[in-house]
Amino acid sequence: MKQIASEYAEKLERSAEDRPEWYGPIQQHRRIVTSLNKQIQQKTKQLEELQAKHLGVKSGCVEAKSKLLEATEQTERLEKELSALEEAEGQADTGLLEKLRALVGMNENPKHQEQEFQTHCRE
């Protein structure tokens, strides 16, 4: 194909030399064709770059969607657990809950005092 094109170009050049009145339009046509080919190459390169960017954005979008779906599912699970705990708390004996909270507070108080003591000793 390239050989045929080069042969055709050579024949055009020879005919242009034989006929000087045709040389101007032929040369102008070649310039236009060359210019158009350059434009085609530039646009093709731009298209490839845009396709690469599109692919990157699309993969980012898919990843973001999967993260959103995962976060939504986790939120739903946590809300269900929270409602179950609230329901269990509502059904539990309030006096017993107060005693348990007091015991937890009593357990946490020595831990807090120990941390303060360690911090004070370090200073």
Z-matrix of the N, CA and C atoms (Angstrom, degrees):
N
C 1 1.448
C 2 1.530 1 109.95
N 3 1.366 2 115.37 1 -45.10
C 4 1.460 3 119.29 2 178.82
C 5 1.523 4 110.71 3 -64.72
N 6 1.324 5 114.88 4 -37.78
C 7 1.461 6 119.30 5 -179.93
C 8 1.526 7 109.90 6 -63.59
N 9 1.303 8 116.78 7 -42.76
C 10 1.466 9 120.68 8 179.16
C 11 1.518 10 109.88 9 -63.76
N 12 1.325 11 116.62 10 -41.33
C 13 1.461 12 120.42 11 179.40
C 14 1.521 13 111.00 12 -64.41
N 15 1.337 14 116.48 13 -41.86
C 16 1.470 15 118.66 14 179.80
C 17 1.530 16 110.90 15 -68.11
N 18 1.340 17 116.63 16 -38.21
C 19 1.466 18 119.25 17 176.70
C 20 1.524 19 110.52 18 -62.91
N 21 1.307 20 116.39 19 -41.28
C 22 1.463 21 120.75 20 178.91
C 23 1.525 22 110.40 21 -63.45
N 24 1.336 23 116.08 22 -41.31
C 25 1.463 24 119.97 23 178.85
C 26 1.526 25 110.76 24 -63.89
N 27 1.323 26 116.21 25 -40.61
C 28 1.476 27 119.50 26 178.42
C 29 1.528 28 110.46 27 -64.26
N 30 1.316 29 116.50 28 -42.63
C 31 1.465 30 119.45 29 178.80
C 32 1.522 31 110.90 30 -62.89
N 33 1.334 32 116.55 31 -39.56
C 34 1.459 33 119.62 32 177.38
C 35 1.523 34 111.07 33 -62.82
N 36 1.321 35 116.49 34 -41.05
C 37 1.469 36 119.83 35 179.12
C 38 1.529 37 110.76 36 -64.31
N 39 1.335 38 116.40 37 -43.31
C 40 1.472 39 119.41 38 179.14
C 41 1.522 40 111.22 39 -64.27
N 42 1.325 41 115.75 40 -41.59
C 43 1.462 42 117.87 41 -179.96
C 44 1.524 43 110.16 42 -68.84
N 45 1.337 44 116.84 43 -32.02
C 46 1.463 45 119.68 44 177.26
C 47 1.523 46 110.44 45 -67.58
N 48 1.317 47 116.22 46 -36.53
C 49 1.467 48 119.49 47 178.02
C 50 1.530 49 110.16 48 -69.27
N 51 1.330 50 115.55 49 -36.85
C 52 1.463 51 119.55 50 179.19
C 53 1.520 52 111.06 51 -69.95
N 54 1.316 53 116.82 52 -32.86
C 55 1.464 54 121.11 53 -177.43
C 56 1.536 55 109.39 54 -123.41
N 57 1.282 56 118.63 55 92.44
C 58 1.466 57 121.22 56 -176.90
C 59 1.530 58 113.14 57 -63.41
N 60 1.321 59 119.30 58 -24.38
C 61 1.461 60 120.19 59 -179.82
C 62 1.531 61 111.51 60 -69.86
N 63 1.317 62 117.37 61 -21.57
C 64 1.456 63 121.18 62 178.92
C 65 1.528 64 111.99 63 -89.28
N 66 1.287 65 117.12 64 -13.16
C 67 1.462 66 121.31 65 -173.45
C 68 1.528 67 111.52 66 -61.31
N 69 1.302 68 117.62 67 -42.82
C 70 1.465 69 121.30 68 -178.91
C 71 1.518 70 112.85 69 -60.77
N 72 1.311 71 119.46 70 -55.50
C 73 1.469 72 120.30 71 -179.43
C 74 1.533 73 113.09 72 -64.13
N 75 1.319 74 116.19 73 -35.69
C 76 1.467 75 119.09 74 -179.88
C 77 1.524 76 109.74 75 -66.50
N 78 1.317 77 115.54 76 -45.52
C 79 1.460 78 119.37 77 179.62
C 80 1.538 79 110.28 78 -63.56
N 81 1.305 80 116.37 79 -40.13
C 82 1.466 81 120.42 80 177.71
C 83 1.532 82 110.28 81 -62.85
N 84 1.326 83 116.01 82 -42.35
C 85 1.468 84 120.51 83 178.31
C 86 1.531 85 110.50 84 -61.92
N 87 1.333 86 117.06 85 -43.21
C 88 1.467 87 120.96 86 179.39
C 89 1.525 88 110.64 87 -61.97
N 90 1.318 89 116.06 88 -41.35
C 91 1.462 90 119.83 89 179.40
C 92 1.531 91 110.35 90 -63.13
N 93 1.313 92 115.11 91 -42.74
C 94 1.469 93 119.38 92 179.15
C 95 1.527 94 110.45 93 -63.24
N 96 1.338 95 116.56 94 -44.63
C 97 1.464 96 120.99 95 179.85
C 98 1.525 97 110.14 96 -62.72
N 99 1.327 98 116.75 97 -43.86
C 100 1.466 99 120.71 98 178.79
C 101 1.523 100 110.53 99 -61.87
N 102 1.317 101 116.00 100 -43.65
C 103 1.460 102 120.54 101 178.96
C 104 1.526 103 110.85 102 -62.23
N 105 1.307 104 116.42 103 -44.32
C 106 1.465 105 120.13 104 179.19
C 107 1.529 106 111.60 105 -64.46
N 108 1.324 107 116.79 106 -39.30
C 109 1.465 108 119.85 107 177.76
C 110 1.529 109 111.01 108 -63.16
N 111 1.327 110 116.53 109 -40.42
C 112 1.467 111 120.05 110 177.55
C 113 1.527 112 110.19 111 -63.63
N 114 1.318 113 116.02 112 -42.30
C 115 1.463 114 119.60 113 178.65
C 116 1.525 115 111.02 114 -62.76
N 117 1.325 116 116.16 115 -40.18
C 118 1.465 117 120.71 116 178.58
C 119 1.522 118 109.97 117 -62.38
N 120 1.333 119 116.92 118 -43.47
C 121 1.462 120 120.70 119 179.06
C 122 1.527 121 111.11 120 -63.12
N 123 1.329 122 116.49 121 -42.77
C 124 1.463 123 120.20 122 179.46
C 125 1.531 124 110.89 123 -63.35
N 126 1.315 125 115.84 124 -45.46
C 127 1.467 126 119.67 125 -179.29
C 128 1.530 127 111.04 126 -66.21
N 129 1.329 128 116.31 127 -36.03
C 130 1.461 129 120.07 128 177.32
C 131 1.523 130 110.12 129 -63.97
N 132 1.325 131 116.08 130 -42.94
C 133 1.465 132 120.53 131 178.15
C 134 1.530 133 110.47 132 -63.36
N 135 1.331 134 116.76 133 -43.67
C 136 1.463 135 120.45 134 177.70
C 137 1.526 136 110.82 135 -61.38
N 138 1.323 137 116.06 136 -41.37
C 139 1.462 138 120.47 137 179.06
C 140 1.523 139 110.62 138 -61.26
N 141 1.328 140 117.39 139 -44.52
C 142 1.461 141 120.86 140 179.60
C 143 1.525 142 110.89 141 -62.26
N 144 1.339 143 116.60 142 -42.08
C 145 1.463 144 120.26 143 178.80
C 146 1.525 145 110.93 144 -63.67
N 147 1.325 146 116.10 145 -43.44
C 148 1.465 147 119.90 146 179.74
C 149 1.525 148 111.71 147 -66.51
N 150 1.325 149 116.41 148 -36.57
C 151 1.460 150 119.38 149 177.57
C 152 1.527 151 110.53 150 -65.50
N 153 1.343 152 116.63 151 -38.79
C 154 1.464 153 119.95 152 177.80
C 155 1.531 154 110.33 153 -64.64
N 156 1.345 155 116.62 154 -43.45
C 157 1.465 156 120.08 155 177.91
C 158 1.527 157 110.40 156 -62.52
N 159 1.318 158 115.88 157 -42.86
C 160 1.470 159 121.07 158 -179.96
C 161 1.520 160 110.36 159 -59.93
N 162 1.317 161 116.20 160 -43.27
C 163 1.458 162 120.27 161 -179.93
C 164 1.525 163 110.49 162 -62.76
N 165 1.337 164 116.58 163 -41.67
C 166 1.462 165 120.28 164 178.00
C 167 1.514 166 112.19 165 -63.39
N 168 1.316 167 116.32 166 -44.45
C 169 1.466 168 120.54 167 179.80
C 170 1.525 169 110.24 168 -65.95
N 171 1.316 170 116.07 169 -39.65
C 172 1.461 171 119.97 170 -179.22
C 173 1.525 172 110.75 171 -64.61
N 174 1.331 173 117.14 172 -43.17
C 175 1.464 174 119.35 173 178.99
C 176 1.527 175 110.50 174 -65.93
N 177 1.336 176 117.20 175 -37.44
C 178 1.462 177 120.39 176 175.91
C 179 1.515 178 111.52 177 -62.94
N 180 1.309 179 115.84 178 -39.00
C 181 1.468 180 121.02 179 179.34
C 182 1.530 181 110.61 180 -65.66
N 183 1.311 182 116.61 181 -43.51
C 184 1.466 183 120.63 182 179.31
C 185 1.529 184 109.64 183 -62.96
N 186 1.331 185 116.22 184 -42.20
C 187 1.465 186 120.44 185 179.10
C 188 1.529 187 110.78 186 -63.77
N 189 1.322 188 116.23 187 -42.95
C 190 1.469 189 120.29 188 179.29
C 191 1.527 190 110.89 189 -63.91
N 192 1.329 191 116.87 190 -39.43
C 193 1.466 192 120.32 191 178.43
C 194 1.523 193 110.92 192 -62.85
N 195 1.334 194 116.35 193 -42.58
C 196 1.467 195 118.90 194 -179.45
C 197 1.526 196 110.68 195 -66.14
N 198 1.347 197 117.09 196 -39.29
C 199 1.466 198 119.79 197 177.52
C 200 1.525 199 110.72 198 -64.89
N 201 1.322 200 116.65 199 -40.74
C 202 1.461 201 120.70 200 178.33
C 203 1.523 202 110.82 201 -62.82
N 204 1.310 203 116.75 202 -43.87
C 205 1.465 204 120.88 203 178.77
C 206 1.525 205 110.57 204 -61.72
N 207 1.326 206 115.92 205 -43.83
C 208 1.466 207 120.46 206 179.17
C 209 1.531 208 110.66 207 -62.77
N 210 1.327 209 116.77 208 -44.17
C 211 1.465 210 120.75 209 179.49
C 212 1.526 211 110.90 210 -64.66
N 213 1.313 212 116.85 211 -39.27
C 214 1.463 213 120.85 212 178.83
C 215 1.526 214 110.66 213 -63.90
N 216 1.318 215 116.07 214 -44.01
C 217 1.464 216 119.73 215 179.06
C 218 1.528 217 110.82 216 -63.26
N 219 1.333 218 116.70 217 -41.93
C 220 1.461 219 120.14 218 179.65
C 221 1.529 220 110.57 219 -65.16
N 222 1.321 221 116.72 220 -40.00
C 223 1.464 222 120.59 221 177.76
C 224 1.525 223 110.75 222 -61.65
N 225 1.319 224 116.55 223 -43.32
C 226 1.463 225 120.16 224 178.54
C 227 1.526 226 111.39 225 -61.66
N 228 1.355 227 116.19 226 -42.63
C 229 1.464 228 119.67 227 178.89
C 230 1.533 229 110.89 228 -62.59
N 231 1.331 230 115.98 229 -43.79
C 232 1.463 231 119.59 230 -179.88
C 233 1.523 232 111.80 231 -64.90
N 234 1.330 233 116.42 232 -39.05
C 235 1.466 234 119.65 233 177.93
C 236 1.528 235 111.00 234 -64.34
N 237 1.330 236 116.85 235 -38.76
C 238 1.468 237 120.26 236 177.59
C 239 1.526 238 110.30 237 -64.38
N 240 1.337 239 116.61 238 -43.85
C 241 1.462 240 119.98 239 179.34
C 242 1.523 241 110.90 240 -63.63
N 243 1.328 242 116.11 241 -41.55
C 244 1.459 243 120.51 242 179.76
C 245 1.524 244 111.02 243 -63.25
N 246 1.319 245 116.29 244 -43.41
C 247 1.472 246 118.72 245 179.14
C 248 1.530 247 110.70 246 -66.24
N 249 1.333 248 116.95 247 -36.09
C 250 1.465 249 119.93 248 177.59
C 251 1.524 250 110.36 249 -65.69
N 252 1.324 251 116.72 250 -40.83
C 253 1.466 252 119.87 251 178.13
C 254 1.524 253 111.66 252 -66.71
N 255 1.321 254 116.55 253 -40.27
C 256 1.463 255 120.04 254 177.92
C 257 1.519 256 110.74 255 -63.90
N 258 1.314 257 115.77 256 -38.89
C 259 1.466 258 119.63 257 178.26
C 260 1.525 259 110.62 258 -66.38
N 261 1.336 260 115.87 259 -42.36
C 262 1.465 261 119.79 260 178.43
C 263 1.522 262 110.19 261 -64.64
N 264 1.315 263 116.93 262 -39.03
C 265 1.460 264 121.17 263 178.24
C 266 1.522 265 110.62 264 -65.13
N 267 1.305 266 116.10 265 -38.72
C 268 1.461 267 120.38 266 179.01
C 269 1.516 268 112.00 267 -66.21
N 270 1.318 269 117.16 268 -33.06
C 271 1.460 270 121.51 269 -178.78
C 272 1.525 271 111.98 270 -84.35
N 273 1.314 272 117.17 271 -20.05
C 274 1.468 273 120.58 272 -177.05
C 275 1.529 274 110.32 273 -74.73
N 276 1.281 275 113.83 274 160.21
C 277 1.463 276 121.03 275 178.57
C 278 1.527 277 108.35 276 -71.33
N 279 1.335 278 116.73 277 123.96
C 280 1.467 279 120.53 278 -176.81
C 281 1.522 280 111.55 279 -65.89
N 282 1.304 281 117.96 280 -34.81
C 283 1.472 282 120.76 281 177.85
C 284 1.516 283 110.93 282 -63.45
N 285 1.326 284 115.53 283 -42.78
C 286 1.459 285 120.60 284 178.79
C 287 1.525 286 110.53 285 -64.21
N 288 1.325 287 116.00 286 -40.85
C 289 1.466 288 119.83 287 178.92
C 290 1.524 289 111.27 288 -62.95
N 291 1.324 290 117.17 289 -40.41
C 292 1.466 291 120.42 290 178.91
C 293 1.527 292 110.68 291 -64.06
N 294 1.343 293 116.54 292 -40.56
C 295 1.463 294 120.13 293 177.79
C 296 1.531 295 110.70 294 -63.18
N 297 1.348 296 115.75 295 -42.46
C 298 1.468 297 119.78 296 179.03
C 299 1.527 298 111.08 297 -63.95
N 300 1.316 299 116.97 298 -40.82
C 301 1.464 300 120.39 299 178.73
C 302 1.530 301 110.45 300 -64.35
N 303 1.310 302 116.46 301 -39.69
C 304 1.467 303 120.13 302 178.40
C 305 1.524 304 110.53 303 -64.55
N 306 1.339 305 116.66 304 -41.81
C 307 1.466 306 120.14 305 177.84
C 308 1.526 307 111.59 306 -63.31
N 309 1.312 308 116.27 307 -41.88
C 310 1.468 309 120.20 308 177.89
C 311 1.521 310 109.65 309 -62.37
N 312 1.331 311 116.66 310 -42.21
C 313 1.463 312 120.50 311 177.84
C 314 1.512 313 111.63 312 -62.42
N 315 1.349 314 116.49 313 -40.97
C 316 1.462 315 120.30 314 178.42
C 317 1.525 316 110.64 315 -65.22
N 318 1.308 317 117.00 316 -34.39
C 319 1.462 318 121.52 317 178.95
C 320 1.531 319 110.69 318 -71.97
N 321 1.302 320 116.73 319 -37.69
C 322 1.460 321 121.20 320 -178.10
C 323 1.524 322 111.72 321 -74.77
N 324 1.323 323 117.63 322 -31.58
C 325 1.457 324 121.41 323 -177.21
C 326 1.532 325 111.87 324 -59.74
N 327 1.335 326 120.75 325 -48.69
C 328 1.473 327 119.51 326 177.84
C 329 1.532 328 112.26 327 -63.19
N 330 1.311 329 117.28 328 -35.48
C 331 1.468 330 120.02 329 177.64
C 332 1.515 331 110.05 330 -62.20
N 333 1.309 332 115.82 331 -43.31
C 334 1.461 333 120.75 332 -179.83
C 335 1.533 334 110.15 333 -65.43
N 336 1.341 335 116.43 334 -42.34
C 337 1.462 336 120.34 335 178.78
C 338 1.526 337 110.71 336 -63.75
N 339 1.330 338 117.01 337 -38.49
C 340 1.462 339 121.05 338 178.81
C 341 1.527 340 110.53 339 -63.71
N 342 1.316 341 116.97 340 -43.23
C 343 1.466 342 120.60 341 178.87
C 344 1.522 343 110.72 342 -63.48
N 345 1.324 344 117.15 343 -42.06
C 346 1.461 345 120.31 344 178.26
C 347 1.522 346 110.64 345 -63.33
N 348 1.329 347 117.28 346 -40.71
C 349 1.455 348 121.70 347 179.43
C 350 1.528 349 110.56 348 -63.50
N 351 1.341 350 116.59 349 -44.67
C 352 1.465 351 120.44 350 179.14
C 353 1.522 352 110.74 351 -63.26
N 354 1.314 353 117.08 352 -41.09
C 355 1.463 354 121.04 353 178.52
C 356 1.522 355 109.95 354 -64.34
N 357 1.329 356 116.83 355 -42.71
C 358 1.468 357 121.46 356 -179.57
C 359 1.533 358 110.51 357 -65.27
N 360 1.334 359 116.76 358 -38.86
C 361 1.466 360 120.82 359 179.68
C 362 1.523 361 111.46 360 -67.55
N 363 1.263 362 117.81 361 -35.04
C 364 1.475 363 121.68 362 179.03
C 365 1.516 364 111.17 363 -67.49
N 366 1.313 365 115.96 364 -32.54
C 367 1.464 366 119.93 365 -179.04
C 368 1.495 367 108.47 366 -74.53
